[in-house]
Amino acid sequence: MAIGVQSSEIHEHFNKLFSAILMEQQKISSIKPADEDKKELLTNNLKEYEQLKGRGFFYPFMASGRGHGPLVELIDGSIKYDLINAIGVNLLGHSHPIYIKANLEAATADTMMAGNLLSCLEPFELSKVLINAVKASRLKHFWFSCSGSFAGDTALKILWQKKAPNYRLIAFEKSFAGRSIAMQDVTYNSSYREGMPQTIQVDHVPHFNYKDPENSLKNTLAALDSLIEANGSTYCALTIELIQGEAGFIFGTKEYYEGIFKWAKAHDIYVWVDEVQSFARTHQLFAYQMFGLDEYVDVVTVGKVLQACGTFYTEELNPKPGLIAGTFNGSIASMNAGKAIVRLLTEGNFYGPFGRMKELETKFKAEFKKLSEGSCKGKLPYYGGVGTMLSFEVGDSSTETTNKFMKKLFENGIITFSAGKDPTRVRFLLSISLLDEQIKEIFSILEKTILEII
């Protein structure tokens, strides 16, 4: 341990506690139904929590704090496959040694949160690891935020200050940027901001169309040209999810993105890539690296898998003092985990054509192919994705059918979530801890559920 209080006694207890926790968590090894005597506990707790929150839950889910790998236990004693991982946060899997160690290390420190005014070793160390991971680009700085939305707000403020008074922003149809006041305007779905005043000027253009790939770039560039014709040089930046998470993992080609980014540069518009969901989940640590777009990015936002959130930016965009600040960088535990996660992923065999991310993608797509050509022929109209970001459609791909399917899938032992509308897709955000036999069981449950519902 490099932080907090240290002694031989602490080290001895630390190692014993680490081993004991891991051994207990490893007892979660297979799915199981709820315990009869605990069903009421889950029902009652959720009912009370719904009253506290003022709204219900999509799933009858409350975690017990026990889980291992892709498996998680609920307070009713049931154990299920967690294939959504808090919308992509838990890439390593439940009770991974890095998570356990990071929490125990944080317990030796004198505070729970790392601050901006009085800095700590943890965000300093994590910042070094992160900046080293983007050294092939022009990104030189990183600023922590306490959510992906706030990382987006930081990006917007930096861009606005540099380009003032050109405050308009270009975003993409079907994009999702977050729930803050600014990011809800960047998000394409108008129902997410019902009753809200428009706070920033955002224009949305078409993203890559997988049904018409040959004309996608031409159509997007035509829409971009129309914006300039209508609004002139009033834009500060173009923001894009290279892999649109909430749209069901829609993504384009290197040529498509290069065409858009070259257009932006030609019009003196900065390129902001939103990687809050895609970070660490594709064939490289960053999706922009997978597409070979290092030279174009001016701002990149990250979160989720990192266990922290923040904004990368170039020296050119380094803001004036006072523009960005905040009480917290994040928790000591999250900083510890983030540093270890990035090192694990960049030093291990996780990326490239033969890395773990590509391997999981290949195995899942092969199993989907078997289902779509076999017992579920005609019931799986689409499956796809990249790395550990995979999605598929069932039946008529409607929201009603998809929700019904997901709730039955939950009953049968698999947790996932939806993405997109017209079509609505089932979304997987996989953990790298999945074993081959678990993948086989997952697809057996998928097959059973599809045949039950569709």
N, C-alpha and C positions, 0 to 999 in steps of 0.2 A: 504493500500500500504506500502511495506517495503523498497521501493527504491525511489530515486529522491527527489524532493522538495515536501513538504507536508504542508498543512494548512487547516483550516476548510473550507475556501473558495474553495480551490482546490478539497477537498473531495465532497463538495456540487455540484460543476460543473461536477466532474467526474461521480457521480452517475446519474445526470440528462442526461449527454451525453451518458453514457452507456445505459440507458433505452431508450433514443430517437433513438439511432442507432439500437438497437435490435428490437424495435417496427417497424421501417421502413423496416428493412430486413425481418421481418416476413410477410410483405405484398406480398412477393414472395411465392405464395402458390399453384400454379398449372402450368402445362405446357401450353404454348400458342405459336401460330405462330408469325412470325416477323411482325412488323408494316410496312405497305406499304411505309410510308414516311422515313423509316430508312434503308431499304434494301440497298440503294445505298451507305449509310454511311459505312456499313460493307464491301461491295465489294471494295469501293475505299480505305479504310484504309488497308485492307489486301493486295491489289495490291501494294500499296506504301511500306508496310512493307516487302513484298516479295522482292522488289527491294533492300531494305536496308539490308536484310539478305542474299540475293543472292540465295534464294531457296523458294519454295512454302510450303504450309501447307497441311496436310492430310485432315483436316476439315476446312470449312469456319467459324472459331471460333475466336472471340475476346470478352473477358468478359467485362461487364459493371461495375463490382465491386459490383453488387447486387446479392444476392442469399440467400437461407435459406434451411438448412437441405440438402436433396439430390438434390435440385433444384438450377440452375444457370441461370442468365440472360445474354444474349449477347447484344452487342451494337445496334443490329437491333431490340431490344425489344422482341425477342423470348425468351422463357424460356424452358429449357430442363432438363431431369434427368441426373445428372452427376454421372455415375457409374464407372468412371475410376479415378477421383480425383487426377489429375496430376500424374498419375502412382503411386497412393497409398498414397499420402501425406496427404490428407484431410479426415482422418478417422472419425472425429467428425461431419463432415458435414459443409456446408457453414454457415458463421456468427455464429458459436457456441459461446456462452458467454465466454468461455475460450479464444478464439481468440480475441474477441473484448476487453476483459479486459487486455490481455497481451499487445496489441498495445497501449491502453490508458495508462497503467502503464509505458510503455517505453517512452511515450511522456513526462513524468515528470523527466526523467533522463537527464544528461548533455551531453550524447554521444549516438550514434546510435549503435556502435559495441563494443562488449566485446573483449578485447585483451589478448594476452599471456604475454607480458612483464609487463604491469600494469594491474593486475587482477581486477575483479569486483565481486560483491556479487552474481550476477545471475548465472554464470557458477559454482561457488562454491556450491550454493544451489542445482543446478540441478545435479551436480556430486554426491552429497550425496544421493540424491533420487535414482539415477541410480545404484550406488554401493550397496545400500541397496536392490535393486530389484534382484541382482545376488548373494546374500550372501550364497546361498546353493552351489555355485560353488567355484572354486579356483581363480576366477577373482577378482582382488584387485584394479585395476587402470583404469582410463578412460581418454582418450585424445581427445579433440574436433578437428574436421576438418570441412572444409567448403563445403564438398560434400561427397557423398557415395564413389565415386572413390578415393578421397583423404584419406578417412578413410581406404580404402584398401591399398593405398600406405604406410600409416603409419604402418599398420599391417605387410606389406612385409618388411619394413625397420627394424622393431623390430626383426622379425624372422631371417632375413639375418644376422644382427649383432650377434645374439646369436649363429647361426649355421655356421658362416663363417669358411671355404670357401664353405660350402655346400649350394649352392644357387638355386638348381633346385626346382621346385614347382609341386605338383600334383593337378590338377583340374579335372573337370568332363565334359563329353560331354553335349552339350546344355546349358552350364553355361553362365551367363552374369555377369560380374564383374564391368563394367563401361567403361568410355571413356578416362581415363588418359592414358599416354604412357605405363605405366606398366599394368594397368588393361585391356587394349585392348588385350594384349597377354594372359591374364587369360581367357578372353571371348572366347568361343568356335567358334563362327561364324566368319570365316576368312574374309567374305565380309566387316565386320566392321573395318578391318585394311588394306584394300586394298592399296597397295603402301607404306605401312609402313615397316620399318626395324624391325626385331625381336630384342627386347631389353632384354627380360628375357627368361630363359629356363623353359617352361611349358609343361608337359605331361598330356594329357587328357585320362581319363578312363571312362567306361560306368557308368551311374547313374542307379538308380533303374528302372527296366523295368516292367511297370504295366501290360504289356501283358504276361509276363513270371515271375511272382513274386517268384515262387519256386526256380528258378535258378539265380535270380538276384545277391545275395550275392556271390555265387560261381563264377559267371562270373566276377564280379568286383574284387574279390580277386585274381583271375587268372591273370587279367590284371595288378593288382598292383604287384604281384610277378614277372611278366615279366619285369616290370620297374626296379626292384631291380636287377634282373639277368642281365639286359642290362647296367645299370648305377651305380650299387653298392650303397654305402652310400653317395650319393651326394645330398640328398633331405633335405630341411629345414622344409617343412610343407605340409599338405594336406588341401586344401581349398574347401569348399562345401556349396552350398545352400541346406539346408534340404528340402526346397520347391522351386523348380526351377521356378522362376517367368516368365522369358522370354520364357521358354519352354512350358508354358501353365499350370503351377502349378502341375508339376510332383513331387511326393514325395514317400518315402519308409516307412518302418516300423522301430520300435525301434530295433528289432533284426538285421535288415539290417545295420542300422547306428552303432550299437554297434560292429558288426563284423568288419566293416571298421575301426572304431576308435581303437579297440583293436589291429588290425593289425598295425596301425600307431604307437601306443605306443610301440609295440614289436620291431619296427624298428627305434625307437628313432626319430620319425617324429611328429612334433607338429600338433595339430588339430585347424584349423581356420574355424569358422562357419560364413558365410556371411548372416546377417539378415537385410540388408539394406531395402529390400522390405517386408520381413515376420514379422519384429518386430511389436508387438502389434496386429497382425491381425489373429492369430491362437487361439487355445484353452487355451493358456497361454501367458504371456507378450512376452516371447521368444519361438520360435519354438523348440529350444533345450530343453527347460523346458517341453514343451508338450510331447516330446519323452523321457523324463527322462534321459537326457544325461549330466547332470550337472558335473559329475566327470571327463568327458573327455575333455571339452573345455579349450583351452589355450588362444585363441584369438577369440573375437566376434566383428563384425562390424555392426553398426546400422545407420539408417537415416530415411528419409521420414516422417513417422508418428510423430516422435519426434520433428519435426520442426528444428532439428539440426542433426549433424552427428558426428560420432566418433568411437573410438576403445577401447574395453575392453581388458585387458591383465593381466596375472598373475604376481606375484612378481618375479618369476623366469625370466620373460621376460622383466622386467623393464629396459629400455635402458640406455646407458651411456649419460651423459649430452651432448647436442649439436646435437644429432641425429634427434630428432623431435622438431619442433617449428612451427612458423607461426605467421603472424600478427593478424589474427582474430580467436576467438572461434566461433563467430556467432553474430547475432544481439541481442540486449537487449530484443526485443520482442520475438524472437524465444526461448531464454533461459527461459523467463517468461512462455511462453506457454508450453514448454517441461516439466517443473517441474509440472505444473498443470495437464497436460495430463497424466503423469505417475501416479500421485496421484489419479486422477479420476479413471483410469483403474484398478489400483491395490486395491483400497479401495472400489470400486463399484462391482456390480454383472455382471462382463463382462467375466470372465474366468471360466473354469471348465465345467463339463458335462451339467450344467443348466445355463451357462452364456450367455450373449448377443451374443457373437461370434458364439457359437454353435447353438443358436436359429435362427440366420439369415441364417446360413448354412442349417439347417434343412428345414426352410421355402422355401428357394430358390430351394433346391433339390426336394422338394415335388412338386413345381410348374413346374419344368423342367420335372419331371416324368409324370405329367398330359399331358403336351404337347407332349412328346415323345410317349406316349401310345394312344394319342387321335388324334386331328386334324393334328398334325405335325409328325405323325408316319412315320418313314423312312427318315425324313428330319433332325433329330437331332441324329447323330450317337454317340455322346458322350456328357456327362456333368459330372462335378465333381469339386473337390477342397476341401478346408478346411477353416473354419472360414469365413472371409470376402474376401477370395481369391478364386474366383470361375471362371470356364471357361466352354465353350461348343463349339461344332463343328456344322456347318450347311452344308447341301448338301454334296458335295464331299470333303469337308475340305481343298480345295485348297486355295492358297493365293488370287487368282483372285476372286473366289466365296465369300470368307470371306470379302475381302475389299468391294466388291459390296454390300454385306449384311450390313456391318457396316455403309456405307455411306447412304444407304436407312434408316437404323435405326436412324441415326442422323437426317435425314429429318423428321422422324416420332416422334422425341422428346427424344431420348436416346443417350447419349455419352458413348462410350466404346472404347476398342482398342484391337488389335490382340496380339497374342503370339505364338511363335513356327513356325515351317515349316515342312510340310510333317508328321503330319497334322498341319495346321494353325488353331488356336483356337481364339474364341472371349473371351476377358478377362474382368471380373468384379473385381474391387477393391472397395467394398461397403463401404458406411459410416454407422455408427451405428444409424444414425438419421432416418432411413427409417421407415415409418409407414405401418401397414398392408394394408390399402387401397391403398397406393402408390405401394406396391409390386404387388397387384392385377392389377393395371393399367399398371405397367411395363410389366407384362407377357401378358396382352392383346395387348400391342404394339408389343411385341416380336412375338406373334402368327401372328398378322397381317403382320408383315414384313417378317417373314419366308415364309408365303403363297404367298406373293407378289414376292419374289425373287427365292425361291427354287421350 
